[in-house]
Amino acid sequence: MAKTLVQEFTKGLWAEIPPFRLVLGLCPTLAITNTLENAYGMGVAVTFVLAFSNILISALRKIIPSKVRIVAFIVVIATFVIVVELVMQAYTYALFLKLGIFIPLIVVNCIPMGRAEAFASKNSIVRSALDGLGRGLGYTIALSVLATFRQVIATGAITIYETPITLFGPAFEPFRFLVEAPGAFICLGLMLGLMNILGKK
């Protein structure tokens, strides 16, 4: 039993990591990974929504009529997205402004909706909670790795708590193309290729 629960949590960290293995949630992945701060903030927001929506949907799975389950899932996910919005507006308003429309768009993100339909509506609360936490943490890691790569190569520094930390000397020529929209596609493609190579090994 314990082994099964561990597997439910860890599968989202590598075997089924959303952007690189399942190729889900790519719109915010491409748009907000120009800085590590944005990526981390988005990842934490999605993790919160995933975990708590999975828990509530699992708890209500025997009550929700099958004919209206998608509508019910959207209402549950939207509720937790509103909670995230309000908390971010209260405590991290600058980050909220940077992430913009991508916070409310979590409602229609494929990851929470997919987990609600495919997993939480069919499994226990504990398993659903671990599934949501694992997927959310995997998503956060994926965004953070992609953002770190883009930001370091494009600027030669990494920004933590709005403080830039220079990693290279004055001779470094930044490749600023990577923080632009086309650079996001290139970086994502490289990451997908690397994941496929590592997966085969």
MARGUSE-58515 format. One record per residue (C-alpha): y negated, x negated, z; residue number from 1. Coordinates in pm, 1 decimal, decimal comma, padded with zeros to 6 digits, m for minus. Layout:
BEGIN
{pt {Y; X; Z}; NUM}
...
//
This chain:
BEGIN
{pt {00000,0; 00000,0; 00000,0}; 1}
{pt {m00243,2; m00276,0; 00098,4}; 2}
{pt {m00157,2; m00466,5; m00219,1}; 3}
{pt {m00232,9; m00158,9; m00429,6}; 4}
{pt {m00570,5; m00114,0; m00259,8}; 5}
{pt {m00659,0; m00478,5; m00320,1}; 6}
{pt {m00566,1; m00435,3; m00687,7}; 7}
{pt {m00790,8; m00130,0; m00715,0}; 8}
{pt {m01082,9; m00339,4; m00590,6}; 9}
{pt {m01015,9; m00662,4; m00781,9}; 10}
{pt {m00937,8; m00515,1; m01125,4}; 11}
{pt {m01309,0; m00450,0; m01180,3}; 12}
{pt {m01392,7; m00813,5; m01104,9}; 13}
{pt {m01202,9; m00960,6; m01399,6}; 14}
{pt {m00928,8; m00763,6; m01574,3}; 15}
{pt {m01150,8; m00459,1; m01635,9}; 16}
{pt {m01502,1; m00595,7; m01581,7}; 17}
{pt {m01722,0; m00334,0; m01750,5}; 18}
{pt {m01949,6; m00516,1; m01999,7}; 19}
{pt {m01712,2; m00795,2; m02103,7}; 20}
{pt {m01367,3; m00631,0; m02096,0}; 21}
{pt {m01436,9; m00259,7; m02142,3}; 22}
{pt {m01762,3; m00312,7; m02336,5}; 23}
{pt {m01938,4; m00036,0; m02142,4}; 24}
{pt {m02294,7; m00010,9; m02016,3}; 25}
{pt {m02428,2; m00242,3; m02285,9}; 26}
{pt {m02773,8; m00086,9; m02319,6}; 27}
{pt {m02899,1; m00195,7; m01974,8}; 28}
{pt {m02691,0; m00513,6; m02002,5}; 29}
{pt {m02890,4; m00621,1; m02306,8}; 30}
{pt {m03226,8; m00488,2; m02193,5}; 31}
{pt {m03267,3; m00608,6; m01835,7}; 32}
{pt {m03082,8; m00941,5; m01823,4}; 33}
{pt {m03391,8; m01143,9; m01917,4}; 34}
{pt {m03431,7; m01235,2; m01547,1}; 35}
{pt {m03183,7; m01275,7; m01262,6}; 36}
{pt {m03389,7; m01049,1; m01036,7}; 37}
{pt {m03372,1; m00759,4; m01283,8}; 38}
{pt {m02998,8; m00808,7; m01338,0}; 39}
{pt {m02920,2; m00820,4; m00967,1}; 40}
{pt {m03133,6; m00513,9; m00894,5}; 41}
{pt {m02967,0; m00312,1; m01169,8}; 42}
{pt {m02622,0; m00424,0; m01056,9}; 43}
{pt {m02682,5; m00319,3; m00696,4}; 44}
{pt {m02818,0; 00018,6; m00810,1}; 45}
{pt {m02512,8; 00085,9; m01029,6}; 46}
{pt {m02276,8; m00028,8; m00752,4}; 47}
{pt {m02433,8; 00215,6; m00506,6}; 48}
{pt {m02413,1; 00504,9; m00752,1}; 49}
{pt {m02056,8; 00418,1; m00855,7}; 50}
{pt {m01919,2; 00385,5; m00504,1}; 51}
{pt {m02077,6; 00695,8; m00353,8}; 52}
{pt {m02029,2; 00920,4; m00656,7}; 53}
{pt {m01661,5; 00817,9; m00669,2}; 54}
{pt {m01622,8; 00901,2; m00299,6}; 55}
{pt {m01785,7; 01244,0; m00327,0}; 56}
{pt {m01609,2; 01339,3; m00649,4}; 57}
{pt {m01274,2; 01236,2; m00501,8}; 58}
{pt {m01345,2; 01441,4; m00189,6}; 59}
{pt {m01431,9; 01748,0; m00401,0}; 60}
{pt {m01170,4; 01699,3; m00673,9}; 61}
{pt {m00955,5; 01994,1; m00562,7}; 62}
{pt {m01255,8; 02224,6; m00530,9}; 63}
{pt {m01436,4; 02154,9; m00859,8}; 64}
{pt {m01309,5; 02390,1; m01136,9}; 65}
{pt {m01177,7; 02196,4; m01435,4}; 66}
{pt {m01396,9; 02389,3; m01680,2}; 67}
{pt {m01719,7; 02266,8; m01518,9}; 68}
{pt {m01602,5; 01927,0; m01396,8}; 69}
{pt {m01827,0; 01724,8; m01633,9}; 70}
{pt {m02134,9; 01918,8; m01525,1}; 71}
{pt {m02035,9; 01873,3; m01161,0}; 72}
{pt {m01986,7; 01498,9; m01214,1}; 73}
{pt {m02332,7; 01469,3; m01370,8}; 74}
{pt {m02490,3; 01653,9; m01076,5}; 75}
{pt {m02318,5; 01424,8; m00824,9}; 76}
{pt {m02412,5; 01107,0; m01013,6}; 77}
{pt {m02770,4; 01228,5; m01064,3}; 78}
{pt {m02802,1; 01294,2; m00690,3}; 79}
{pt {m02720,8; 00933,5; m00602,8}; 80}
{pt {m02941,3; 00802,8; m00883,3}; 81}
{pt {m03233,5; 00993,7; m00729,3}; 82}
{pt {m03150,8; 00834,4; m00392,6}; 83}
{pt {m03161,0; 00490,2; m00557,1}; 84}
{pt {m03492,4; 00570,4; m00725,7}; 85}
{pt {m03654,8; 00683,0; m00403,5}; 86}
{pt {m03530,1; 00382,0; m00207,1}; 87}
{pt {m03647,6; 00141,0; m00476,1}; 88}
{pt {m03988,1; 00307,9; m00495,1}; 89}
{pt {m04020,9; 00275,9; m00118,2}; 90}
{pt {m03897,6; m00081,7; m00067,9}; 91}
{pt {m03886,8; m00266,3; m00403,0}; 92}
{pt {m04156,1; m00097,9; m00608,7}; 93}
{pt {m04225,9; m00402,4; m00829,5}; 94}
{pt {m03857,6; m00421,3; m00928,1}; 95}
{pt {m03850,1; m00044,5; m00983,1}; 96}
{pt {m04135,2; m00079,6; m01234,2}; 97}
{pt {m03956,9; m00365,2; m01413,5}; 98}
{pt {m03631,9; m00173,6; m01452,2}; 99}
{pt {m03822,8; 00136,0; m01566,9}; 100}
{pt {m03624,4; 00399,4; m01752,8}; 101}
{pt {m03291,8; 00221,7; m01700,2}; 102}
{pt {m03263,0; 00345,1; m01340,7}; 103}
{pt {m03267,6; 00718,7; m01430,8}; 104}
{pt {m03044,2; 00642,7; m01729,7}; 105}
{pt {m02763,2; 00548,0; m01487,3}; 106}
{pt {m02692,3; 00923,7; m01487,2}; 107}
{pt {m02560,4; 00900,9; m01843,1}; 108}
{pt {m02422,6; 00548,2; m01816,3}; 109}
{pt {m02062,6; 00533,1; m01938,6}; 110}
{pt {m01939,5; 00347,5; m01629,4}; 111}
{pt {m02005,4; 00605,8; m01350,7}; 112}
{pt {m01914,5; 00898,6; m01575,6}; 113}
{pt {m01600,5; 00725,2; m01700,8}; 114}
{pt {m01479,3; 00639,3; m01350,7}; 115}
{pt {m01551,4; 00992,5; m01230,6}; 116}
{pt {m01343,3; 01145,3; m01510,1}; 117}
{pt {m01065,9; 00887,1; m01535,4}; 118}
{pt {m01018,8; 00784,9; m01172,7}; 119}
{pt {m01212,8; 00954,6; m00890,9}; 120}
{pt {m01115,3; 01306,2; m00999,1}; 121}
{pt {m00746,7; 01211,0; m00975,2}; 122}
{pt {m00720,7; 00973,7; m00678,0}; 123}
{pt {m00779,3; 00952,9; m00303,7}; 124}
{pt {m01115,4; 00878,8; m00141,6}; 125}
{pt {m01018,1; 00526,2; m00032,8}; 126}
{pt {m00886,1; 00425,2; m00373,2}; 127}
{pt {m01187,0; 00579,5; m00545,5}; 128}
{pt {m01427,3; 00397,2; m00313,3}; 129}
{pt {m01256,9; 00062,3; m00379,3}; 130}
{pt {m01252,8; 00131,0; m00752,1}; 131}
{pt {m01627,1; 00205,7; m00750,5}; 132}
{pt {m01712,9; m00097,8; m00538,1}; 133}
{pt {m01498,5; m00330,5; m00749,9}; 134}
{pt {m01640,7; m00207,6; m01080,0}; 135}
{pt {m01993,5; m00216,5; m00944,5}; 136}
{pt {m01955,9; m00568,8; m00807,6}; 137}
{pt {m01799,0; m00682,6; m01134,4}; 138}
{pt {m02088,0; m00528,3; m01325,7}; 139}
{pt {m02338,8; m00703,4; m01096,2}; 140}
{pt {m02164,7; m01038,3; m01145,3}; 141}
{pt {m02155,3; m00991,2; m01522,6}; 142}
{pt {m02525,9; m00904,8; m01541,0}; 143}
{pt {m02617,8; m01193,5; m01310,4}; 144}
{pt {m02419,6; m01450,9; m01509,0}; 145}
{pt {m02567,4; m01331,3; m01838,1}; 146}
{pt {m02921,6; m01324,0; m01694,4}; 147}
{pt {m02886,1; m01670,5; m01539,9}; 148}
{pt {m02771,6; m01817,9; m01871,4}; 149}
{pt {m03051,7; m01650,5; m02066,6}; 150}
{pt {m03324,4; m01738,5; m01819,4}; 151}
{pt {m03220,7; m02101,0; m01762,5}; 152}
{pt {m03187,6; m02187,4; m02131,5}; 153}
{pt {m03499,0; m01991,5; m02229,3}; 154}
{pt {m03731,9; m02118,1; m01956,4}; 155}
{pt {m03565,8; m02416,6; m01791,4}; 156}
{pt {m03597,3; m02245,8; m01452,7}; 157}
{pt {m03443,9; m01971,1; m01244,9}; 158}
{pt {m03660,8; m01719,8; m01057,7}; 159}
{pt {m03549,3; m01613,7; m00710,2}; 160}
{pt {m03767,8; m01374,6; m00511,2}; 161}
{pt {m04045,6; m01425,4; m00768,5}; 162}
{pt {m04037,2; m01803,2; m00706,9}; 163}
{pt {m03947,3; m02010,2; m01017,2}; 164}
{pt {m03718,6; m02306,5; m00948,7}; 165}
{pt {m03735,5; m02568,1; m01225,3}; 166}
{pt {m03393,9; m02707,8; m01318,8}; 167}
{pt {m03483,3; m02956,2; m01592,9}; 168}
{pt {m03737,8; m03230,9; m01642,2}; 169}
{pt {m04055,9; m03218,4; m01851,7}; 170}
{pt {m03866,7; m03330,5; m02162,6}; 171}
{pt {m03667,4; m03005,5; m02172,3}; 172}
{pt {m03750,4; m02783,8; m02470,0}; 173}
{pt {m03689,9; m02419,6; m02370,7}; 174}
{pt {m03514,4; m02194,1; m02618,9}; 175}
{pt {m03737,6; m01891,3; m02561,2}; 176}
{pt {m03557,8; m01687,6; m02824,3}; 177}
{pt {m03290,5; m01602,8; m02566,9}; 178}
{pt {m03515,8; m01387,1; m02348,8}; 179}
{pt {m03603,9; m01171,2; m02650,0}; 180}
{pt {m03393,9; m00873,3; m02762,9}; 181}
{pt {m03203,2; m01058,6; m03041,1}; 182}
{pt {m03119,7; m01336,1; m02795,6}; 183}
{pt {m02951,0; m01079,9; m02571,5}; 184}
{pt {m02706,8; m00989,9; m02850,9}; 185}
{pt {m02625,0; m01354,2; m02914,6}; 186}
{pt {m02565,8; m01428,3; m02544,7}; 187}
{pt {m02352,7; m01117,6; m02502,8}; 188}
{pt {m02145,9; m01213,8; m02807,0}; 189}
{pt {m02090,1; m01562,4; m02665,9}; 190}
{pt {m01986,3; m01416,2; m02331,2}; 191}
{pt {m01746,6; m01170,7; m02496,7}; 192}
{pt {m01592,3; m01453,7; m02697,7}; 193}
{pt {m01553,2; m01668,6; m02385,4}; 194}
{pt {m01390,9; m01381,7; m02196,1}; 195}
{pt {m01145,5; m01326,2; m02482,0}; 196}
{pt {m01052,8; m01695,7; m02485,3}; 197}
{pt {m01004,4; m01706,0; m02107,9}; 198}
{pt {m00812,7; m01377,9; m02121,0}; 199}
{pt {m00562,0; m01514,7; m02372,1}; 200}
{pt {m00505,0; m01824,1; m02160,1}; 201}
//
